[in-house]
Structure formats: C-alpha cells, structure tokens
Amino acid sequence: MLETVIKRDRDLGTPARGTQTDARLVTLTIDGQEISVPEGTSVMRAAAEAGINIPKLCATDSLEPFGSCRLCLVQIEGRRGYPASCTTPVEDGMVVTTETPKLHDLRRGVMELYISDHPLDCLTCPANGDCELQDMAGVVGLRAVRYGYEGANHLKDQTDASNPYFSYDPSKCIVCNRCVRACEETQGTFALTISGKGFASRVTAGQNQSFLESDCVSCGACVQACPTSTLQEKSVIMMGQAEHSVITTCAYCGVGCGFKAEMKGQEVVRMVPWKDGQANRGHACVKGRFAWGYTTHKERVLNPMIRKNITDPWREVSWEEAIAYTASEFRRLQSTYGRDSIGGITSSRCTNEETWLVQKLVRAAFGTNNVDTCARVCHSPTGYGLKQTLGESAGTQTFDSVMHTDVVVLMGSNPSSAHPVFASRLKRRLRQGARLIVIDPRRIELVNSPHIQADYHLPVRPGTNVALLTALAHVIVTENLVAEDFVAQRCEAKAFNEWRDFVARPENSPEATADITGVPAADVRGAARLYATGGNGSIYYGLGVTEHSQGSTAVMAIANLAMATANIGREGVGVNPMRGQNNVQGSCDMGSFPHELPGYRHVSDNAARAQFEADWGVTLQPEPGLRIPNMFEAALGGSFKGLYCQGEDIVQSDPNTQHVAASLAAMECIVVQDLFLNETAKYAHVFLPGSSFLEKDGTFTNAERRISRVRKVMEPRNGMADWEVTVALSNALGYPMNYAHPSEIMDEIARLTPTFTGVTYAKLDQMGSLQWPCNESAPDGTPIMHIDEFVRGKGKFMITKYIPSDERSTRKFPLLLTTGRILSQYNVGAQTRRTHNVAWHSEDVLEMHPQDAEDRGVSEGDWVGVQSRSGETVLRATLTDRVQPGVVYTTFHFPESGANVVTTDNSDWATNCPEYKVTAVQVMRVSQPSEWQRQWSRFTDIQQKLLRERARETEAALVSK
C-alpha cells in the first residue's frame, strides 16, 4: 500500500543520462568507492546513486544542472580548484573526493552568505521541516553567522499573494533559479525570469507583474522546485505541514497524473505531483495540483433525497429508504411499460470498477442493454474508426513516446488547455527540434509560443476535416511518398489499392479541395511532405476530429495516413487520441456502450455472451440497447421512463439542451448520483450523493491505455462509496452483488476481459501502473501497440469520401460556431467552478474575429446573442484574430452560458457522436439575456428553493428530536 509518513522524495541532483543497459558506462572512484554510471552522468548524480549525498541547493534531478549555488563543490584529482559536481560530467578513471576540511569550510562559507540575507524565522516559517536551506545549514554544520543585517538586505521585500493558491515571498528567495528553470524546462511557459544584477537580482513574474497578472499558468512547477518557502502553497501556510501521504490519480483530464495527496488526518493539505508518476513524471497543472477544494465545498449534497415530482421539495431520507424507493420505482416502470423502459448512463469521471458495476447492473439487474456513456458524445468515433482500421479501439503509444518523435501532427486538439501536462512534454520536444503541424480552425497557443513556431498551421474550415485529410493522403500517394514495403507487409493489399486509387483522384487534390477546406494547397502539400519524410511522424488528435458528422471517417483517415507512411508500431510515431476526461478510455473498456460487452465484444457474440452469463448467473440480451440519443427520443415517444445516471450532467454537456431537458421532463423516475445538484439533477426524482475521487478506491485508464490506482485518502463524506451504492441498488432489485472491496471487482474484470487478464491491484502497486493489453502475451502490459502486426492482423485502409455536413453557413446563419475548453476550467465546470480557478475564467465568452465584430457593430465586452436553428443564448464577446473570419468559438463550462442550447442534434454517421464543432449561427448585439436564459434562471431559482426547503425541514426534524 503506497501510504507513507511524509518524507521528501530522494533527489539525485541532476537528470539521468541513459540507463545501465542502453548507454556506454563510465567508471570512476568517489570517496574510495568505484562506481560505473552511464556516460554524461554528473558527478553529483553518480555519487548519489552510490549513496553519497553531496550538499546542494540549486540542483534538483527534475532540472538541468545550473551550477549557481556553489555548495556542491568537490575535489577532483589532477584538476585545479573545486568544480561544481552538478555541472561536471563523469570521466573514466576520475577520482573524486566529496569531503575534505577545505570543502567543509567553503560550503559553510557559502551557507553563511545565504543565511546573512535570510529571515531567521524557521520556527514560524510554513516550510519549517520541509526546507532545503534549513537542511543544508545543518549538513554543513553552520552554527553562527558572522555577518549582521546592517546595510542592504531583502528582509522587507513585500509578499505577492495575488495567486489564489500560492504566495511569493521574495525576502526568503536565495535566487537559486530553480523556479525560473522549472517554468522554462518543465512547464515551457517562460513566465518567470531573474531581473536585476548582482545583489539586485530577483525572481520576476512577467514584466514585473504580479503572479496573477502574468503569463504564469499556476501549474505549480515553481512551487515544487523552490527549496525554501519563497514560493509556498497557501494551504500549507494555513494548515501546516502534512503528516502522511497517499499515492492516487488525478480525476480531471485524460493524462491521468499521479499525485501524492499529503494529508492531516482526513484533510488534504496539498496535492504534490508524484515523481514516479508514469503519465506525468512529476509535473502537474493548475487543476490537478490545486483545484481539489470542490470535494469539501458547501454546496456538496451529502444525504440521499427523493421526491415524487420535480416541482416538489426534496425530502432527505436514509440510504436504505433511497435505495428501496429507487428499486421499487424501477420495478414499477418495467412492470408497466416493459423491460426496456429503463436504462443507465455510466460516467468517464468514475472508476473502472464503478463503471463496470453500472453496466452490469443494467444488463443483469435491469435485464436490458440500455446502457451508454458520455464517451458517446466525445470519442466514440475513435473507438469505431481505430477498430475498423487497426483492430483496437485505443491509442497506440505512451506519452513518453512524444520525446522520440520528429514530426508532430496536432489536429483538433489544444493540449495547452485540455491536456496541459502532456503539452509541456510536447513543448519540450519541440524546443529540442521536432517539427510541428497544427490543423485547427483556431490559432492555438502552440502555433506560436515562446521558443516554439509551428512549421504549418492549416486553419481548416469547421466541418471539412475529411476533405483535408484526404488531400494530405493525395499528396503522399501521388508524390510516391508511401512506405511501400511496410504497406505490402502489414496491410490488406486490396483495401490499400482501392484507397490509393480513391485518394489519387484529381478531386481529392489540395488544389481541388482548397475552396472546401479554406487551406492553401501549397501548405497542404508542404505539411504532407513533412509528415511523410521528416522521420518519426506522430498524430495527436482531439475532439476537433471526433465531434463531427464525419468524425469516424476522419479517425479512419488519420489511421490511413499513419499506415501509408509506416508511422505506427514503434516509439515516436502512432495514432494518439487525446481523451477528454480522466476515464473516457476506461468507461469504453468496461462495456458501457449498448452494443458492446466489456472488451469491445458485440452483444450478439454468442461465445462472449455465454462467458458473462456463466459468470453472472443470468441471461443477457443479444440485441443492442438504446444509445443516449435514442433514449431521449424514446422518452419523448413515451416508451422510455426511467434513468440511472451516475456522475454525468447530460443536460449541460449534451447538445440541443432544450431537447435533452424535454426528454428528461417526460420521464417518471430519474436517479442522479453525483456530488452536486447539477443541471441534470434538477430534473431528478432521486438524488444519491456521490463520492469524490479522494474518497474512493479503484482505477482509472488514461488516454495511453494506462491503468492507474485511485486510492482513498479520506472516508466518503456521504457515507458510501459509489460502487457500494450500485451494489445496494442491484441487491434491492433482486440481483445479488457481493464485493468486499473494489479489488474484487477488478478481479472480475480481469476474469472476463481479455485485455485485462493480467491486471491486479497487487501488480499495480508493484509496477505503479499497467498499459493494456496486459495478459499472458504481455504480462507487464503493452506500452506500444501494433509493433509486429496489427491487432486485426492486416491493417485495413478505408475509403474516406468527404460528405459536407448538413450544418453549413447560410444567409440566415452566416457564421460557424465551434467549441472547446480552457485551461482553468474543466468540462461542465461542476468541480472547477467551485474552486479558486474562477479567478482566471469566471464566465464563458464568445471569441469573434474583429472583422466579423465590426460588421455587426460589436465591441470588446459587448453582450451578443448567438442564435442557431436549435436555440439562442447570450454571451459576452471578446475580439481576437485567433479565430478566422466566419468562425466564432466558445467554451461550455458554465451552465448559465447555454453553449449547448445552440448546438444541434446533428451527429456522426456511425456512432451518433454530436457535431459540437460545427453549428451555423448568427451573432448580434443585445442588451438582455435570451429567453432560454430567463427560463433557466427561473427554473434554477425554483430548484434551489426546493433544495433549501429540504434543508429547513431536516433542521426542524433535528430540533424536534
């Protein structure tokens, strides 16, 4: 169990240089001990690996050596002076001495100078017990300081407390440069610098701005790197040092960062990125690092509630009554309207184990396949497209693989906002010389940011991805850039020849498609040549690819490009879907789709179904159930009456909000299991309080197929973990579930899912994480997919004919709206809106090109109505040339914004994934909210009043007792 008393991770001083097996070894002697280490290793790290700790302050193994503090001086035989061990590479035959009387005096003198300009307030300092300066003073034996505080010093420098999560106290700064280097090397933002010279040197954010006003993205890398309390979490200042820590996994995006939750009893003091986290390598973003306060927010609902109608006040009940009532209502609906009148929705925010139980509940206890997941509305085209071409519904690489790429194609993804920890690693590789092609309607940050310049930005017109991808393939085929040997050996010949003939047609050329895509032919040709001939080529894509009417076609077109250029099956290449939420991959793996059992096996597969029936002791339905859009239609048609929705807010996140709300209003029993009374819960008849990721045990599976442990750091504040609630409901319905711990659920998953057969909690604890497939063929998991052959055998090229979306700009709706995310907020905002992250982004705004704004008389900050054929909402406008003329952009993090009021019910032809990225709209200046927003405000006020009445009734009942 990875729960420990608080202790600092061992820091080896400088980064590793190769390994004992893949680099030339150099042998040297340190303090009489012979040591062999990889060539390029620093003397400091070589000593540390041998158990010899050389004092240091500016050095840390997450950053390149800097050599400024002069504390790590050593003596090297045959060399003059005393070189810094952090910046001195090892050499064969080198003889190093780390401790002599002279070195001791030098180090103590260095420390004396540091302490002479440092507040001596250790007992009241928030870093007391976690301060490297304090440690080094003890290591070098400093007992007195000969220099007083007379004359110039920095002791009265003013603290910058503008950032809501950490403070900067320059009076305690030793100008070691670690924070500046972390901002550059680890994060890649370059928001910090050292201003001034000599004694006047000071860390500065931006152009002498406060941290909040600067370009700082609050990733926390500078705080993590700081060896003193100069940069300190405010939570530590308030609460003091933690007493124990637990390793767990972040519950935000699909990167799946590992964290140490540092605790005092049942309270989180801080979340520290886990140095050994295999997805994040000790880095984090503002959300995972700091935005965990929602778990104890006052608006969290902690007691079960029921009501007959949504116009009734909520009534708090016991868990027993809530479960019994839910079961009786579901039984009533099925006896009245039929077996298929109810269904369930699983969540990508819940663990694999919880999701497994919900789909099992629906199939075994409800007796139907009416189960779906939020992956329907984001990455279902990934599952379909990659399954058809490569044979497996998941990405092919590790995140580490990007450090071996030469050319990156980034399409429909803005990782700086949506996957920031991966973005930092990508930026590091780009600074090392990798080339970049960005395909996006917007000029995202990575097109042009500090020390990064994309070779090509292809600003594709929304809805025309397939035409552009096919044009890229046209260039590769007609200019003889196909990897013929790879294709001949690894792919189906007939399918390839048909595809080659198709993409070579003149109508698919960059010149012929330029009017469709809006991308100049020369840029398309240049980008295609670069990807095909630039070395290791990797494709990373996001919702800007999948959330289209041809989302599945675009995914297949991406796979076609990778196969045609042999950019698959090794490090540095591959097809990499950037999953949006923390467990999108896992929710799909666990069988959350109505047509698939866990492991992506169709429900009509008699052998697969028989395996589950034997294990579960129940007969399963052989026909697919209802998808989420089908549930809505059936509800309006009167045949679908009950829904169990765990951890999803479909009213805010699904398209055509008014249609979704009308569908829910037509149901007789909606059961919502969540943390807050979200937009969907306002239509609920039963509210089952959920548990946060800090209160549960289980696993998440990230975008690289990495299965990581989620560990409970505090007891569930609602009294029950989510998996226990599902078990109780199933038992109440008459289908017994008996588990003592989520590890037993994982044992069942492994027993029934071929790609998980080797996964156990013990193995996850031992190895840190595992990437599926993990089975007899790959007992330690599979970091890289499709190495020798594709999962389906031969790769299959698919024809990708461009079919224009029905959603096109017209005279009535001349602009195209596309949507996305922003760094500080997450998905529907239920978590991040209840944290200090609102300091950066407190409302959704509409980005407009200045020309479009001028045509409509719109100025910066004006309220504008956004109208589509589905509805109308009002947003504040911001003018920017990041969007091209004819395109507007917004986010969907705030329910009152109603971004999905205007998105339509157009969807992908294969999977029904909504076409969020293409909505024809008109924009005009307005002076008041839309009618929908007024109705939303009234409805929300009523629901909040009904919630408050519940609180008053509960309080009165307690008083009467």
Secondary structure as the mmCIF struct_conf table of DSSP 4:
data_model
#
loop_
_struct_conf.conf_type_id
_struct_conf.id
_struct_conf.beg_label_comp_id
_struct_conf.beg_label_asym_id
_struct_conf.beg_label_seq_id
_struct_conf.end_label_comp_id
_struct_conf.end_label_asym_id
_struct_conf.end_label_seq_id
STRN STRN1 GLU A 3 VAL A 5
HELX_LH_PP_P HELX_LH_PP_P1 ARG A 8 ARG A 10
BEND BEND1 GLY A 13 THR A 14
BEND BEND2 GLY A 18 GLY A 18
TURN_TY1_P TURN_TY1_P1 GLN A 20 ASP A 22
BEND BEND3 ALA A 23 ALA A 23
STRN STRN2 LEU A 25 ILE A 30
TURN_TY1_P TURN_TY1_P2 ASP A 31 GLY A 32
STRN STRN3 GLN A 33 PRO A 38
TURN_TY1_P TURN_TY1_P3 GLU A 39 GLY A 40
STRN STRN4 SER A 42 SER A 42
HELX_RH_AL_P HELX_RH_AL_P1 VAL A 43 GLU A 49
TURN_TY1_P TURN_TY1_P4 ALA A 50 GLY A 51
BEND BEND4 LEU A 57 CYS A 58
TURN_TY1_P TURN_TY1_P5 ASP A 61 SER A 62
BEND BEND5 LEU A 63 LEU A 63
BEND BEND6 CYS A 69 CYS A 69
BEND BEND7 CYS A 72 CYS A 72
STRN STRN5 LEU A 73 LEU A 73
STRN STRN6 GLN A 75 ILE A 76
TURN_TY1_P TURN_TY1_P6 GLU A 77 GLY A 78
BEND BEND8 ARG A 80 GLY A 81
STRN STRN7 ALA A 84 ALA A 84
TURN_TY1_P TURN_TY1_P7 SER A 85 THR A 87
STRN STRN8 PRO A 89 PRO A 89
TURN_TY1_P TURN_TY1_P8 ASP A 92 GLY A 93
STRN STRN9 VAL A 95 THR A 97
HELX_RH_AL_P HELX_RH_AL_P2 PRO A 101 ILE A 115
TURN_TY1_P TURN_TY1_P9 SER A 116 ASP A 117
BEND BEND9 HIS A 118 HIS A 118
HELX_RH_3T_P HELX_RH_3T_P1 CYS A 122 THR A 124
TURN_TY1_P TURN_TY1_P10 PRO A 126 GLY A 129
BEND BEND10 ASP A 130 ASP A 130
HELX_RH_AL_P HELX_RH_AL_P3 GLU A 132 VAL A 139
TURN_TY1_P TURN_TY1_P11 VAL A 140 GLY A 141
BEND BEND11 TYR A 149 TYR A 149
BEND BEND12 GLY A 151 ALA A 152
BEND BEND13 HIS A 154 HIS A 154
TURN_TY1_P TURN_TY1_P12 LEU A 155 LYS A 156
HELX_LH_PP_P HELX_LH_PP_P2 ASP A 157 THR A 159
STRN STRN10 ASP A 160 ASP A 160
BEND BEND14 ASN A 163 TYR A 165
STRN STRN11 PHE A 166 TYR A 168
HELX_RH_3T_P HELX_RH_3T_P2 PRO A 170 LYS A 172
HELX_RH_AL_P HELX_RH_AL_P4 ARG A 178 ARG A 181
HELX_RH_PI_P HELX_RH_PI_P1 ALA A 182 GLN A 187
STRN STRN12 LEU A 192 SER A 195
BEND BEND15 GLY A 196 LYS A 197
HELX_RH_3T_P HELX_RH_3T_P3 GLY A 198 ALA A 200
STRN STRN13 ARG A 202 ALA A 205
TURN_TY1_P TURN_TY1_P13 GLY A 206 ASN A 208
STRN STRN14 GLN A 209 GLN A 209
TURN_TY1_P TURN_TY1_P14 PHE A 211 GLU A 213
BEND BEND16 SER A 214 ASP A 215
BEND BEND17 GLY A 220 GLY A 220
HELX_RH_AL_P HELX_RH_AL_P5 ALA A 221 ALA A 225
BEND BEND18 PRO A 227 THR A 230
STRN STRN15 LEU A 231 GLU A 233
HELX_RH_AL_P HELX_RH_AL_P6 LYS A 234 MET A 239
BEND BEND19 GLU A 243 GLU A 243
STRN STRN16 HIS A 244 THR A 249
BEND BEND20 ALA A 251 TYR A 252
STRN STRN17 CYS A 253 CYS A 253
TURN_TY1_P TURN_TY1_P15 GLY A 254 VAL A 255
STRN STRN18 GLY A 258 LYS A 264
TURN_TY1_P TURN_TY1_P16 GLY A 265 GLN A 266
STRN STRN19 GLU A 267 PRO A 273
TURN_TY1_P TURN_TY1_P17 LYS A 275 ASP A 276
TURN_TY1_P TURN_TY1_P18 GLN A 278 GLY A 282
HELX_RH_AL_P HELX_RH_AL_P7 VAL A 286 PHE A 290
HELX_RH_3T_P HELX_RH_3T_P4 GLY A 293 THR A 296
TURN_TY1_P TURN_TY1_P19 LYS A 298 GLU A 299
BEND BEND21 ASN A 303 ASN A 303
STRN STRN20 MET A 305 ILE A 306
BEND BEND22 LYS A 308 ASN A 309
TURN_TY1_P TURN_TY1_P20 ILE A 310 THR A 311
BEND BEND23 ASP A 312 ASP A 312
HELX_LH_PP_P HELX_LH_PP_P3 PRO A 313 TRP A 314
STRN STRN21 ARG A 315 GLU A 316
HELX_RH_AL_P HELX_RH_AL_P8 TRP A 319 TYR A 337
HELX_RH_3T_P HELX_RH_3T_P5 ARG A 339 SER A 341
STRN STRN22 ILE A 342 THR A 346
TURN_TY1_P TURN_TY1_P21 SER A 348 ARG A 349
BEND BEND24 CYS A 350 CYS A 350
HELX_RH_AL_P HELX_RH_AL_P9 ASN A 352 LYS A 360
HELX_RH_PI_P HELX_RH_PI_P2 LEU A 361 PHE A 366
BEND BEND25 THR A 368 THR A 368
STRN STRN23 VAL A 371 THR A 373
HELX_RH_3T_P HELX_RH_3T_P6 CYS A 374 VAL A 377
TURN_TY1_P TURN_TY1_P22 CYS A 378 HIS A 379
HELX_RH_AL_P HELX_RH_AL_P10 SER A 380 THR A 389
TURN_TY1_P TURN_TY1_P23 LEU A 390 LEU A 390
BEND BEND26 GLY A 391 ALA A 394
BEND BEND27 GLN A 397 GLN A 397
HELX_RH_3T_P HELX_RH_3T_P7 PHE A 399 HIS A 404
BEND BEND28 ASP A 406 ASP A 406
STRN STRN24 VAL A 407 MET A 411
BEND BEND29 GLY A 412 GLY A 412
HELX_RH_AL_P HELX_RH_AL_P11 PRO A 415 ALA A 418
BEND BEND30 HIS A 419 HIS A 419
HELX_RH_AL_P HELX_RH_AL_P12 PRO A 420 ARG A 431
TURN_TY1_P TURN_TY1_P24 GLN A 432 GLY A 433
STRN STRN25 ARG A 435 ILE A 439
BEND BEND31 PRO A 441 PRO A 441
STRN STRN26 ARG A 442 ARG A 442
HELX_RH_3T_P HELX_RH_3T_P8 GLU A 445 VAL A 447
STRN STRN27 ASN A 448 SER A 449
TURN_TY1_P TURN_TY1_P25 PRO A 450 HIS A 451
STRN STRN28 ILE A 452 GLN A 453
BEND BEND32 ASP A 455 ASP A 455
STRN STRN29 TYR A 456 LEU A 458
HELX_LH_PP_P HELX_LH_PP_P4 VAL A 460 ARG A 461
TURN_TY1_P TURN_TY1_P26 PRO A 462 GLY A 463
HELX_RH_AL_P HELX_RH_AL_P13 ASN A 465 THR A 478
TURN_TY1_P TURN_TY1_P27 GLU A 479 ASN A 480
BEND BEND33 VAL A 482 VAL A 482
HELX_RH_AL_P HELX_RH_AL_P14 GLU A 484 ARG A 490
STRN STRN30 CYS A 491 CYS A 491
HELX_RH_AL_P HELX_RH_AL_P15 ALA A 493 VAL A 503
TURN_TY1_P TURN_TY1_P28 ALA A 504 ALA A 504
BEND BEND34 ARG A 505 ARG A 505
HELX_RH_3T_P HELX_RH_3T_P9 PRO A 506 ASN A 508
BEND BEND35 SER A 509 SER A 509
HELX_RH_AL_P HELX_RH_AL_P16 PRO A 510 THR A 517
HELX_RH_AL_P HELX_RH_AL_P17 ALA A 521 THR A 533
BEND BEND36 GLY A 534 ASN A 536
STRN STRN31 GLY A 537 TYR A 541
HELX_RH_AL_P HELX_RH_AL_P18 LEU A 543 THR A 546
BEND BEND37 GLU A 547 HIS A 548
TURN_TY1_P TURN_TY1_P29 SER A 549 GLN A 550
HELX_RH_AL_P HELX_RH_AL_P19 GLY A 551 ALA A 564
TURN_TY1_P TURN_TY1_P30 THR A 565 ALA A 566
BEND BEND38 GLY A 569 ARG A 570
TURN_TY1_P TURN_TY1_P31 GLU A 571 GLY A 572
STRN STRN32 GLY A 574 PRO A 577
BEND BEND39 GLY A 580 GLY A 580
STRN STRN33 GLN A 581 GLN A 581
TURN_TY1_P TURN_TY1_P32 ASN A 582 ASN A 583
HELX_RH_AL_P HELX_RH_AL_P20 VAL A 584 ASP A 589
TURN_TY1_P TURN_TY1_P33 MET A 590 GLY A 591
BEND BEND40 PHE A 593 PHE A 593
TURN_TY1_P TURN_TY1_P34 PRO A 594 HIS A 595
STRN STRN34 GLU A 596 LEU A 597
TURN_TY1_P TURN_TY1_P35 PRO A 598 TYR A 600
STRN STRN35 ARG A 601 HIS A 602
TURN_TY1_P TURN_TY1_P36 VAL A 603 SER A 604
HELX_RH_AL_P HELX_RH_AL_P21 ASN A 606 TRP A 616
TURN_TY1_P TURN_TY1_P37 GLY A 617 GLY A 617
BEND BEND41 VAL A 618 VAL A 618
HELX_LH_PP_P HELX_LH_PP_P5 THR A 619 GLN A 621
BEND BEND42 PRO A 622 GLU A 623
HELX_RH_AL_P HELX_RH_AL_P22 ILE A 628 GLY A 637
TURN_TY1_P TURN_TY1_P38 GLY A 638 GLY A 638
BEND BEND43 SER A 639 SER A 639
STRN STRN36 GLY A 642 GLN A 646
BEND BEND44 GLY A 647 GLY A 647
HELX_RH_AL_P HELX_RH_AL_P23 ILE A 650 SER A 653
BEND BEND45 ASP A 654 ASN A 656
HELX_RH_AL_P HELX_RH_AL_P24 THR A 657 ALA A 665
TURN_TY1_P TURN_TY1_P39 ALA A 666 ALA A 666
BEND BEND46 GLU A 668 GLU A 668
STRN STRN37 CYS A 669 ASP A 674
BEND BEND47 LEU A 675 PHE A 676
TURN_TY1_P TURN_TY1_P40 GLU A 679 THR A 680
HELX_RH_3T_P HELX_RH_3T_P10 ALA A 681 TYR A 683
BEND BEND48 HIS A 685 HIS A 685
STRN STRN38 VAL A 686 PRO A 689
HELX_RH_3T_P HELX_RH_3T_P11 PHE A 693 GLU A 695
STRN STRN39 GLY A 698 THR A 701
TURN_TY1_P TURN_TY1_P41 ALA A 703 GLU A 704
BEND BEND49 ARG A 705 ARG A 705
STRN STRN40 ARG A 706 VAL A 710
BEND BEND50 MET A 714 MET A 714
TURN_TY1_P TURN_TY1_P42 ARG A 717 ASN A 718
BEND BEND51 GLY A 719 MET A 720
HELX_RH_AL_P HELX_RH_AL_P25 ASP A 722 ALA A 732
TURN_TY1_P TURN_TY1_P43 LEU A 733 GLY A 734
BEND BEND52 ALA A 740 HIS A 741
HELX_RH_AL_P HELX_RH_AL_P26 PRO A 742 LEU A 752
HELX_RH_3T_P HELX_RH_3T_P12 PRO A 754 PHE A 756
TURN_TY1_P TURN_TY1_P44 THR A 757 GLY A 758
HELX_RH_AL_P HELX_RH_AL_P27 TYR A 761 MET A 767
BEND BEND53 GLY A 768 GLY A 768
STRN STRN41 SER A 769 GLN A 771
BEND BEND54 TRP A 772 TRP A 772
STRN STRN42 ASN A 775 ASN A 775
TURN_TY1_P TURN_TY1_P45 GLU A 776 SER A 777
STRN STRN43 ALA A 778 ALA A 778
TURN_TY1_P TURN_TY1_P46 PRO A 779 ASP A 780
BEND BEND55 PRO A 783 GLU A 789
STRN STRN44 PHE A 790 PHE A 790
TURN_TY1_P TURN_TY1_P47 VAL A 791 ARG A 792
STRN STRN45 GLY A 793 GLY A 793
BEND BEND56 LYS A 794 LYS A 794
STRN STRN46 GLY A 795 GLY A 795
BEND BEND57 ASP A 806 ASP A 806
BEND BEND58 ARG A 811 PHE A 813
STRN STRN47 LEU A 815 GLY A 820
TURN_TY1_P TURN_TY1_P48 LEU A 823 SER A 824
TURN_TY1_P TURN_TY1_P49 ASN A 827 VAL A 828
BEND BEND59 GLY A 829 GLY A 829
TURN_TY1_P TURN_TY1_P50 ALA A 830 GLN A 831
HELX_RH_3T_P HELX_RH_3T_P13 THR A 832 ARG A 834
BEND BEND60 THR A 835 THR A 835
HELX_RH_3T_P HELX_RH_3T_P14 HIS A 836 ALA A 839
TURN_TY1_P TURN_TY1_P51 TRP A 840 TRP A 840
BEND BEND61 GLU A 843 GLU A 843
STRN STRN48 VAL A 845 MET A 848
HELX_RH_AL_P HELX_RH_AL_P28 PRO A 850 ASP A 855
TURN_TY1_P TURN_TY1_P52 ARG A 856 GLY A 857
TURN_TY1_P TURN_TY1_P53 GLU A 860 GLY A 861
STRN STRN49 TRP A 863 GLN A 867
BEND BEND62 ARG A 869 SER A 870
STRN STRN50 GLU A 872 LEU A 879
TURN_TY1_P TURN_TY1_P54 ASP A 881 ARG A 882
STRN STRN51 VAL A 883 VAL A 883
HELX_LH_PP_P HELX_LH_PP_P6 GLN A 884 GLN A 884
TURN_TY1_P TURN_TY1_P55 PRO A 885 GLY A 886
STRN STRN52 VAL A 887 THR A 891
HELX_RH_3T_P HELX_RH_3T_P15 PRO A 895 SER A 897
HELX_RH_AL_P HELX_RH_AL_P29 ALA A 899 VAL A 902
BEND BEND63 THR A 903 THR A 903
BEND BEND64 ASP A 905 ASP A 905
STRN STRN53 SER A 907 SER A 907
TURN_TY1_P TURN_TY1_P56 TRP A 909 THR A 911
STRN STRN54 PRO A 914 PRO A 914
TURN_TY1_P TURN_TY1_P57 TYR A 916 LYS A 917
STRN STRN55 THR A 919 ARG A 925
BEND BEND65 SER A 927 GLN A 928
HELX_RH_AL_P HELX_RH_AL_P30 GLU A 931 SER A 960
#
